[in-house]
Amino acid sequence: MRQVCFFLCFLFFFPVFSCSNSAYLYTSFHEPANQGLRLLYSKDAYHWKDFGHIFLKPEVGEKKIMRDASILQGTDKIFRLVWTSSWKGEKSFGYASSKDLIHWSKEQEIPVMEDEPTAVNVWAPELFYDAIKKQYIIVWASTIPFRFAKGEEDEYNNHRLYYTTTKDFVSFSKEKLFFDPGFSCIDAQIVQQNQTHYVLVFKDNTRPNRDLKVAFASNPLGPYHNVSKAFTLGYSEGPSTIKVGKDYLIYYDWYSKKIFGAAKTKDFKTFTDITDKISIPLGHKHGTIIKVKKRIIRNILHELSKEKD
């Protein structure tokens, strides 16, 4: 059984006419987000398969949930994961690390809004590595009622984006306001085009919009400007962007339809809907896509096949 699984994995990741050594991972969770981290994998970033395994069970946070997981593999080859660990009432996010995605460090709560007594939540922390300053930037959404202008949404659902930085995930800078476009926003991802061009992909969380937009900066910490028009319809959230060839693919959770949507762009100005070109297993909820070496996928599949034998 083990040998058969490994052989099938070999065929999947080494098609006859492919010389690429890269594959893709997509972090995932299933509602109600209390089971833990799931991962999808793909050889082309268009068609995804589910490992069918819980990689990390939530142990921190009052409600012990794990949603909106963001992952990066550092220059030291270690995978670092952050996630939403509570809906409301807590001012931290979850953190853990792994060398192989099978064995994980002890989970930690990273407090980030403790000096804001009225802060309602900490949602969807997203990792970005700033190679120039050699530091990680973590961006998340929090509501501080009656501090900012708002639309039709309630004061307790009026989010802005905040950030902290760290080099070692031991010491963290004091949180600061990251992005205030003049309206409620959540689910932000920093995308680097080159050393002087950065894009912020985010959800406009105002009512009735609830769609995805982009903004631009010359520095990963901003300031971000020139907010675009929406490139998705409403009830879209959780964008995850990955570069494939010359294209950027932006996946998003189209929650009104209970499916995933996707857009393709080269410049973040013109977008093409490619929802009909992708396939994602049912039940998957939004996370982050990263490119990895194929051996990472092979190793995971091999380890899981041993568990089943």
N, C-alpha and C positions, 0 to 999 in steps of 0.2 A: 504493500500500500504506500509506504513512504517513498519507495523508488519511483512508483508510478506518478505520484504527486510532483516529485521533483522534476521528472522528465517533462511533464506537462508544463510546469513553470518555465523550464528551459525553452521549450518550443514557443511559449507566449512571449518571452522577452528576447528571443533571438530569431526573429523571422528571417527567412532566407535572404531577403534583399535589404535588411536593415543593418547599418553599421553604427548606429547611435548607441552610446553607453548610458543614456539618460532615461529615466522614467519619472512618474509623478505620483505624489501622495496628496490626499485630500482629507483633512480632519473632519470628523462627523460626530453627530450625536442623534439619538432618537428621542422624541418627546415621550415622557415628561422630563427628560434630561437627568434622570437619577441613576441611569445604568453605567454611564461612563464613556470613555473615549473610544470611538470607532475610527477606522481608517479605510479609505478607498484607494485603489491603485489603478494606474493607467500607463500604457506605453506611448499614447499620443496626445493625452490631455483632452480628448474628446469623448472617449468611451471608457467607462469606469466599472470596476468590479469591487465587490465588498469582500474583505477578508473573513467576515462572519465571526468576528472576535471582539471582545472587550479588552482593550489594551491597558486601561487605567481606570479604576473605580474611584469615584469622588469620595474624599475623606475629610475635606475642609469645608468650612461654611456651615451656617446653622442648618440650612436645608439640604446640604450635601448634594448639590447639583453640579453638572459639568456641561456647559454649553458654550457656543461661540469660541471654540478652542483655536488658538493661533499658535503655529509652530514654526521654528526656524532651526536650521542646522548651522552652528557657529563655525568659525575658522578652526576651532579645536575639534571639529567633527561631532560635538555633543549636540543632541537635539534638546531644545528648550521649548516648553509648552506653558502657555498662560490661558486662563479661561474665566468665564463668568461663574462665580461660585454661589451667588445668591441673587434673587430677583430684587428685593428691597431690604432696607434695614441694616445692611452691612456696608463697610467702606473699604473693602479689600477685594483682591482677585486671587485665584489659585495659581500656583506655580509648581512645576516638577521638571526634571531633566532625565535624559536617558542616552546611553551610548548606542543602543541597538533597537529601540522602540519596543522591546520585549520586557526588559528589566528597567525599573524606574526608581528614581530617588524618592525619599520621603516627601510627601506633598506639604506645601507651605501656604500660608495666607500672607499676602503682601499688602500691608495697610497703606493706602494712598490718599485717603480723604479724611483722615481723622481730625485734622484741624479745621474742618468745615462742619460745624455742629448740625446744620440743617440739611446736609447732603443726603439725598434719598437713596442713592444706589451707585454701583460701579458696574457698568455694562460693557461687554465685548472688548476686552483688552486686546490690542493688536501689536505684534512685534515687528520692528524694523531694525536692521543693523546698519549703522552709519559707519562705513568703512574708513571715511576720512578722519573722524574723531575716535574711531575704534570704541564705539559704545552702542548699546542697545537703547532704542527709543520705544517706549510702550505708550500707546494712545488708547484712551477709553472714553466712554460717555458717562456723564453724571448730571443729575438734576439738582440745582440749588434754587428752591422756590423763590420767586419774587426778585431775582437778581437780573434777569435778562428780559428783553422784549419777547413776546410770544404771539402765536397765531390763535387758532381756535382750540388748540389742545389745552388741557388742564395745566396749572402751574407745576403740578407734581409729575408732569410728563414733558417738561420743557428742558431738553438736554443741550449741553454744550460739550465740546471735546477738551480733554485735559491730557497731560503727559507727565511722565517721569523718565529719567535716564539712569542707566547702570552699566558698569563694565564687568561686574562679577556676580550679579544677582544676590549680593549680600548687602551692599550699600546702594541706596537709591536716592536720587535728588528729590527735593521737595516738589510736590506737584505744582504745575502751572497751567494756566489756560492755554490751550493749543490752537483752538479754532472757534471763532464766533462769527458766523456769516450773517447774523441778524435773525436767525431762525433756528428752531430746534433741529439738531442733527445727531446721528448715532452711526455705528458700524463703519468706522473709517479705516482705510488702508493707504499707507504711503507706498507709492510706486516710483522707483528711480529709473528715469530714462537715460540719463548720463550724469556727470558730476555737477552739472549746473541746471538740470531740468528735473523737477519732481512733480508728481501728480498725486492729489488726494482724491481717492474714490470714496464716496460716502453716501449715506442715506439722508435725504431731507425728510425729517420725521414730522413735519407740520401736517395738520389736517387742512384740506383733504389730500395733499400731495402724496406723501409716503412713497417717494420714488428715488432713483439714484442720479447723482450729479457728480461732477468733477471740478476741482480747482487746481491752481498751478502755483509753483514757487521755485526759487532758485536755491533753496536750502531745505533740507528735510524737516526742519523745525519751523519753516515758514518765514514770513507770513504768506499764507495762501490767498490768492485773489482770482479774479475773473471766473467766478462761479458760473458753470455752464447751465444750459437748459437740461431738463431731464432726458436721459437716453434710455429710460425704461418707462413702462406704464406704472400705474400706482400699485400699492401693496407689494413692493419689492424691497428686499433687505439683504443684509449679509453678503456684500460683494467680495469676491476673491479674484484677484488678477494674477495671471501667469503669462509670461512671454513664451511663445512657441514660434520659432523661426523669426520672421519679421513682424508677426502679429501679436497683439495682446488680447488674450481671451479674458473676459470678465464674466464669471459665473455669479448668479444671484438666486436667492430663495424667493420665488414668485408665490408667496404664501396664499394669496387669494385663490390661485388655481391648484395649489398643492403640488406644484412641479418646480423644477429648476429651469430658469431661463439663462441665456448666455448672449453676450454681445462680443463682436470682434472689432478691433480698431488698430490703426497703425500710429495715430497721432493724438488720440483722445479728443478729437474734434468731430470726426465723422465715425459713426458707429453703424455696424451691420448686425441685425438680429440673426443669430445662428442657433436659436433654441431647437429647431428641427434637426440640427446636425449633431447634437450631443445625446448621450444616454447615461443616466445615473440611476442606481438601484432605488426602489421605493423605500421611503422611510428616512432617507438621508436628510439631515438638516445642515445648515451652513457652517463652514469653518474656513480653513486656509489651505491653499494649494501651494506646494513647493516642488521643485525639481530635485531629484536625488539620483544617485548611481543605481543602476539596475541591480547590483549585488545586494543593496539594502532590501529590495523587494524579495529577491530570491532567498535571502537569509530568513526573512519573516515567514515566508511560505514554508520553508524547510522546518523552522522551529514549530510552526503550527501543525505541520504534518506529523511531527514526532509526538505532539501532545495527543493527537487523535489515534495514534497506533496503540 
